[in-house]
């Protein structure tokens, strides 16, 4: 797992918010979040 600083997380959030409606990257990030949570649960 990678730890990101609060500043990095805020920057990423702003960049995601700036993406066009329906951007594929938003869906992919959501999928990644689910996989990350599943990985944490299996530890």
C-alpha positions as a printed Julia matrix, in Angstrom:
43×3 Matrix{Float64}:
   0.0     0.0     0.0
   1.12    3.51   -0.71
   0.55    6.29    1.8
  -0.22    9.64    0.2
   0.05   12.94    2.01
  -3.06   15.0     2.66
  -1.86   17.48    0.04
  -1.5    14.72   -2.55
  -4.97   13.39   -1.74
  -6.51   16.87   -2.08
  -4.75   17.41   -5.39
  -5.99   14.06   -6.71
  -9.54   14.88   -5.62
  -9.42   18.21   -7.45
  -8.09   16.52  -10.57
 -10.82   13.86  -10.49
 -13.49   16.53  -10.01
 -12.16   18.32  -13.11
 -12.66   15.26  -15.33
 -15.53   15.32  -17.8
 -18.86   13.71  -16.87
 -18.71    9.96  -17.4
 -14.91    9.8   -17.57
 -13.69    6.2   -17.65
 -10.93    7.03  -15.2
 -13.5     7.72  -12.47
 -14.96    4.23  -12.94
 -11.5     2.68  -12.88
 -10.63    4.49   -9.65
 -13.83    3.17   -8.09
 -12.93   -0.36   -9.15
  -9.48    0.07   -7.65
 -11.0     1.21   -4.35
 -13.1    -1.96   -4.18
 -10.07   -4.15   -4.91
  -8.03   -2.3    -2.28
 -10.74   -2.85    0.33
 -10.96   -6.54   -0.57
  -7.19   -6.89   -0.25
  -7.24   -5.26    3.18
 -10.03   -7.56    4.34
  -8.08  -10.65    3.34
  -5.01   -9.8     5.43
